[in-house]
Amino acid sequence: MIIETTINKQSRTVEILDSGDKAIIDGKTHPFSFERLDATRYILRLGYQTHIISNITKNDNQLEYTVDGNWHTAAVKDEQMMLLDRMGFKVGGSASEGILKAPMPGKIVDILVKEGETVSEGQPVVILEAMKMENELKSPSEGRVKSISAAPGQSVEKNGVLLEIEPLG
């Protein structure tokens, strides 16, 4: 597993080897383990250092947590998100005034909402297959689905409008 994390404006590439006992961070190999201590705490061993991780909350690709009692925030990207970034695509679609656009060419697998349905910001609304991967596209804003411009099985181009969300009220 490879992830890219940004902590305190410093980006690092981290690969956890399949064996699970080593991590490669920015090209350097370190002994590694991550184990649950109890319902809310974990122990991280990296190199010859041991840390207690707790208070973990996740929101999309943002993690908030404490390390040895000190609060940290990290942006985390998996391999799929890193590939899309390198190709210039934004994961989750492009939002402009409640319009969800295809972030890349692909095929619509499923539309998860119906016209008139109320959605919250970040709610999954469309499944798009691109580059042999299924991508979950999320609502750009809270509101009501005003119109759906795509259908399952349809091919779409980059920036093609998929659906429009109108504000509530």
Wavefront OBJ file of the C-alpha trace (Angstrom):
o trace
v 0.000 0.000 0.000
v 1.339 3.423 -0.967
v -0.001 6.693 0.421
v 1.066 10.307 0.241
v 0.587 12.344 3.387
v 1.012 16.037 4.082
v 1.633 17.032 7.696
v 2.628 20.581 8.653
v 3.027 21.424 4.931
v 5.573 18.607 4.469
v 4.624 15.907 1.955
v 5.919 12.380 2.328
v 5.391 9.201 0.332
v 4.845 6.170 2.547
v 4.771 2.558 1.376
v 3.758 -0.156 3.820
v 5.256 -3.409 2.530
v 2.909 -6.378 2.078
v 4.662 -8.138 4.959
v 3.397 -5.298 7.186
v 6.604 -5.078 9.211
v 8.433 -2.397 7.215
v 7.591 1.053 5.899
v 9.456 2.923 3.185
v 9.258 6.659 3.828
v 10.754 8.927 1.172
v 12.900 6.026 -0.050
v 14.237 4.936 3.374
v 13.169 1.597 4.908
v 12.162 1.511 8.589
v 10.869 -1.230 10.922
v 7.119 -0.624 11.307
v 4.088 -1.811 13.257
v 0.662 -0.337 14.004
v -1.535 -2.103 16.552
v -4.769 -1.364 18.411
v -4.246 -0.890 22.160
v -7.921 -0.443 23.064
v -11.112 1.039 21.593
v -9.596 4.494 20.960
v -5.810 4.144 21.061
v -3.174 2.629 18.797
v 0.547 2.090 19.165
v 2.795 3.060 16.251
v 6.341 1.753 16.122
v 8.415 3.376 13.402
v 12.132 2.811 13.360
v 13.167 2.826 16.996
v 10.458 5.233 18.131
v 7.132 4.307 19.718
v 4.105 6.617 19.716
v 0.544 6.462 21.043
v -2.035 7.550 18.432
v -5.560 8.453 19.582
v -8.598 10.668 18.928
v -8.602 9.720 15.240
v -11.266 11.387 13.100
v -11.492 11.151 9.307
v -13.228 13.514 6.895
v -12.693 12.599 3.231
v -8.891 12.606 2.892
v -8.220 14.613 6.092
v -7.216 12.932 9.349
v -7.137 14.606 12.742
v -5.458 12.740 15.577
v -3.147 13.027 18.554
v 0.385 11.645 18.706
v 1.595 11.332 22.281
v -1.072 13.894 23.275
v -0.256 16.517 20.591
v -2.888 17.313 17.926
v -2.044 16.863 14.238
v -3.908 17.148 10.940
v -2.843 15.218 7.858
v -4.041 15.117 4.274
v -3.782 11.541 3.010
v -3.979 10.326 -0.603
v -4.116 6.705 -1.695
v -2.610 5.382 -4.946
v -5.754 6.117 -6.982
v -5.965 9.721 -5.743
v -2.234 10.254 -6.428
v -2.661 8.962 -10.006
v -5.633 11.261 -10.630
v -3.676 14.229 -9.206
v -0.700 13.491 -11.478
v -3.090 13.414 -14.439
v -4.606 16.755 -13.444
v -7.987 15.450 -12.291
v -9.749 16.436 -9.089
v -11.237 13.486 -7.192
v -14.933 14.055 -6.546
v -15.672 15.987 -9.711
v -15.484 19.673 -10.499
v -17.984 21.846 -8.649
v -19.298 25.162 -9.877
v -22.512 26.554 -8.403
v -23.860 23.072 -7.634
v -22.943 21.488 -10.968
v -21.201 18.109 -10.863
v -18.940 17.532 -13.869
v -17.019 14.435 -14.882
v -13.404 14.796 -13.690
v -12.241 12.582 -16.591
v -13.646 10.697 -19.575
v -15.427 7.508 -18.577
v -18.618 5.501 -18.421
v -21.453 6.066 -15.943
v -21.917 2.915 -13.854
v -24.718 4.192 -11.607
v -26.628 7.324 -10.635
v -27.242 7.062 -6.887
v -29.879 9.830 -6.651
v -33.110 10.872 -8.372
v -34.340 14.273 -9.536
v -35.977 16.131 -6.642
v -34.025 14.189 -4.016
v -32.329 16.163 -1.225
v -28.565 15.581 -0.949
v -25.868 16.745 1.434
v -22.457 18.091 0.430
v -20.021 15.220 -0.049
v -22.772 12.598 -0.449
v -21.949 9.997 -3.139
v -24.204 10.663 -6.161
v -22.576 9.077 -9.248
v -20.298 6.096 -9.908
v -17.998 6.729 -12.892
v -15.767 4.037 -14.388
v -12.521 5.438 -15.759
v -9.101 3.863 -16.274
v -10.638 0.487 -15.257
v -11.458 1.878 -11.791
v -14.803 2.868 -10.316
v -14.773 6.418 -8.955
v -17.379 7.632 -6.480
v -18.304 11.224 -7.325
v -19.774 13.316 -4.528
v -22.281 16.127 -4.401
v -20.509 19.503 -4.649
v -23.071 21.138 -2.353
v -26.113 20.616 -0.178
v -29.436 20.968 -1.945
v -31.991 19.276 -4.169
v -31.147 17.419 -7.370
v -32.483 19.793 -10.048
v -31.534 17.777 -13.120
v -29.624 14.653 -14.114
v -27.827 14.858 -17.466
v -26.279 11.379 -17.541
v -27.542 7.801 -17.385
v -26.012 4.432 -16.465
v -24.073 2.995 -19.401
v -23.525 6.418 -20.980
v -20.007 7.505 -21.958
v -19.031 10.987 -20.791
v -16.202 13.356 -21.629
v -14.051 15.259 -19.152
v -16.036 18.225 -17.752
v -19.312 16.811 -19.089
v -22.188 17.907 -16.843
v -23.568 14.936 -14.887
v -26.115 16.598 -12.623
v -27.126 19.917 -11.103
v -27.905 20.629 -7.451
v -30.036 23.638 -6.510
v -29.861 25.179 -3.020
v -32.654 24.320 -0.570
v -35.248 26.986 0.208
l 1 2 3 4 5 6 7 8 9 10 11 12 13 14 15 16 17 18 19 20 21 22 23 24 25 26 27 28 29 30 31 32 33 34 35 36 37 38 39 40 41 42 43 44 45 46 47 48 49 50 51 52 53 54 55 56 57 58 59 60 61 62 63 64 65 66 67 68 69 70 71 72 73 74 75 76 77 78 79 80 81 82 83 84 85 86 87 88 89 90 91 92 93 94 95 96 97 98 99 100 101 102 103 104 105 106 107 108 109 110 111 112 113 114 115 116 117 118 119 120 121 122 123 124 125 126 127 128 129 130 131 132 133 134 135 136 137 138 139 140 141 142 143 144 145 146 147 148 149 150 151 152 153 154 155 156 157 158 159 160 161 162 163 164 165 166 167 168 169
